[in-house]
Amino acid sequence: MTSHFNLWFSTSTTARWNTTRVGYMIWPHDEGFYGVRNGSELLARFDTPEEAVAFVVAVLPEGIGPAN
C-alpha cells in the first residue's frame, strides 16, 4: 500500500491500513534517502528503494501469507 509516497505491506486488500499493516514503513523522502521507520522511529536509511524493500521484506513475520 502507499500513502503520501510511503510504502508498507498489508494483510488485506480492502481493510483499513492501520489495522492490517505488517512490518516497517518505507519513507522515500527521508533527507534524500529511503528511510525505514517503525512509526516515528527511524531504523535505517538506504540509498536505493531496492535496498529499503529488501530490508523490510527480510524482517517480515513468517507465515503471514498473501493478502486477502
Secondary structure, 3 states (H helix, E strand, C coil): CEECCEEEEECCCCCCHHHHEEEEEEEEEECCEEEEEECCEEEEEECCHHHHHHHHHHCCCCCCCCCC
